[in-house]
Amino acid sequence: MKVVIMGLGYIGLPTAALIASKNIEVHGVDINNGIIEIINKGKIHITEPDLEGLVSYVVSNKYLKAYTEPAKADVFIIAVPTPFKNDNQPDISYIESAAKMLIPYLEKENLVILESTSPVGTTEILADIFYQARPELKENLYISYCPERVLPGKVIYELEHNDRVIGGINEKSTQKAYDFYSLFVKGELHKSEAKTAEMCKLVENSYRDVNIAFANELSLICDKAGIDVYKLINLANRHPRVKILKPGVGVGGHCIAVDPWFIVHDYKEESKIIRCARDVNNYKTQWVINKIKEEITLFIDKNGRKPSVACLGLTFKADIDDMRESPALNVTKTLIKEGHDVLPVEPNIRNHKDIKIYDYNEAVDKADIIVLLVGHKEFKKIDLNVNKIVFDFVGF
Ligand SMILES: NC(=O)c1ccc[n+]([C@@H]2O[C@H](COP(=O)([O-])OP(=O)(O)OC[C@H]3O[C@@H](n4cnc5c(N)ncnc54)[C@H](O)[C@@H]3O)[C@@H](O)[C@H]2O)c1
């Protein structure tokens, strides 16, 4: 068996490495030449525990090789980005262009699996692209959707052990994909159909977004009421059927901050709570910015000079290097743009294209105001009783 994987990012590369580790030949494809070079040296371009060892192993054993073009294979997996455009409209152009790249290589009895998080109906669009270009494959090219639900930082374990939902455009496609995932997934495989599987992924992330929005809304209410929201949540969670999440700076990442829009965009009238949760979580970030700015103004009034502000954490969650849609990055960039003296700290990246990254100790020493934006393990040593103004937005 040979597998082609389109897109070697946070999802495609670990998937490629896991499949290759089962002694299956994997032909990885990415349009980014730099990524290809790194992978073919047995190295990785993202931070993910245990991934480099696995990639190094499968590349040196010749089960994984990366290319810029696809090849003939038995199974094709598409794991390319699905961002949204400025008006929150889903952008499936990466999927469409990956599909077009595959057209010349497809043969009878091949299986194509879409893993990218996608608006409902995308797998059917994919099928139309293939069947229009290659009508002779209409009866025997199988197409399925199988979304990813891994946790960054635990991707290798979860890829293998999480349950998966598989939905084909017809029963045979579902079965073919089921058989394929059975080769390397130990979690339970749940057969469904394409639309339900697509919606399932969107619903999972919308559920998380709505629950975080509830916690974030509580943090605003409690701030006004003079109540410690973290203590309150701990107490409320003693109720046997209550499980409130932790508030933070907002919601980021390529999934939870993006996928709910795929539902809102297509079901505007019906998706009131999902839409509202997006607004609450975005508002929380703005609220954090305003809080810091109020403190800066007070500091200037009192001391007659601008304070320096250490912003601890830039990624969208703790202990990873991913800054996509990161509210912490948004807070930091906004303060810098508005001319404040900001000392950004991010232990998980070496440098950033437009932000100077400071060493933790240097920033905390120099700063007048310390703002905890992400709960990285490196920040747990912080002394919250230090004689400085400290904002703890992560609940340390
Ligand atoms: N990162 C996660 O934790 C996560 C979890 C679940 C689902 N997803 C979904 O998985 C999909 C991929 O996400 P990701 O985080 O791996 O993205 P990513 O940006 O890390 O990687 C995508 C890769 O695809 C490449 N690419 C773009 N167009 C291509 C093409 N035509 N052919 C080949 N390669 C191409 C890009 O260069 C990039 O390296 C998205 O739909 C995302 O929503 C991601």
The ligand as an ORCA input file, in Angstrom:
! r2SCAN-3c Opt
* xyz 0 1
  N      -3.688     21.838     14.061
  C      -4.640     21.177     14.692
  O      -4.528     20.931     15.900
  C      -5.871     20.681     13.951
  C      -6.757     19.841     14.637
  C      -7.860     19.350     13.972
  C      -8.084     19.720     12.648
  N      -7.220     20.538     12.000
  C      -7.503     20.859     10.601
  O      -6.557     20.198      9.770
  C      -6.300     20.980      8.603
  C      -4.812     21.232      8.485
  O      -4.412     21.988      9.608
  P      -2.908     22.126     10.044
  O      -2.940     22.666     11.430
  O      -2.161     20.872      9.770
  O      -2.416     23.257      9.000
  P      -0.900     23.704      8.681
  O      -0.982     25.078      8.149
  O      -0.018     23.400      9.831
  O      -0.458     22.725      7.504
  C      -1.032     22.707      6.268
  C       0.054     22.475      5.238
  O      -0.582     22.330      3.969
  C       0.300     22.871      2.997
  N      -0.457     23.091      1.769
  C      -1.280     24.102      1.414
  N      -1.816     23.869      0.194
  C      -1.308     22.689     -0.241
  C      -1.479     21.929     -1.410
  N      -2.277     22.311     -2.396
  N      -0.802     20.750     -1.518
  C       0.026     20.333     -0.520
  N       0.225     21.032      0.610
  C      -0.444     22.189      0.757
  C       0.840     24.119      3.664
  O       2.047     24.541      3.054
  C       1.034     23.626      5.097
  O       2.346     23.145      5.323
  C      -7.125     22.261      8.772
  O      -8.354     22.108      8.112
  C      -7.361     22.325     10.259
  O      -8.539     23.030     10.577
  C      -6.107     21.017     12.628
*
